[in-house]
Amino acid sequence: MYKLWIANKNYSSWSLRPWVLLKTLGIPFDKNLCYFETGRGKSSHDKFKNFSPTGLVPCLVDGKQTIWDSLAICEYLYEAFPQVWPADKQARAWARCASAEMHSGFTALRQTCPMNLTHQAPLEKLSRELQADLNRLQQLWQEGFTTFGGPWLAGNQFTAVDAFYAPVAFRIRSYQLPMSNAAQQWVDRMLALPAMQEWYRAGLEEPSVEHI
């Protein structure tokens, strides 16, 4: 059985992506949670190096094989579970592009609105950079809805591209970010997933961590 290493559910957006994918698609796995170190001057890197070559999470272990990047984990799972990505070739290509864009982009959204499930308050002001990220999100999602028919980002089935934007759904709720009706409907659909609700409840029960 797969072993998935993750960090705090309250904060670790990268851990959420493969976890919610595995959970929602019903792929069996064992969860291993390793908390971030707390306090100034402390690092989680050395502790995470015990199971992850990069000292980062998430990390998937399959027997003697270790896969240590969220996007690589999705591609590895796809070889055994084709439902990870859309069945349609065009939708699959788009979903991979959109996931890669999330993997490396949206810097202002990440920096201004870090994932923190306990945070529930609007931003006083949206910077120009953050607004540009939100505009791009809505443009990208609308392209997916229009091209592939929804209600998920790449068609009528939840796939890895939805999992990649799962942390954004939490951020939009936590910081009350303004979105279009179509985008908000996807956010609400994501937040209603049993796996997302399970993650959220568990995150709220974790002890607060400062200076992570």
Disulfide bonds with the S-S distance in Angstrom:
none
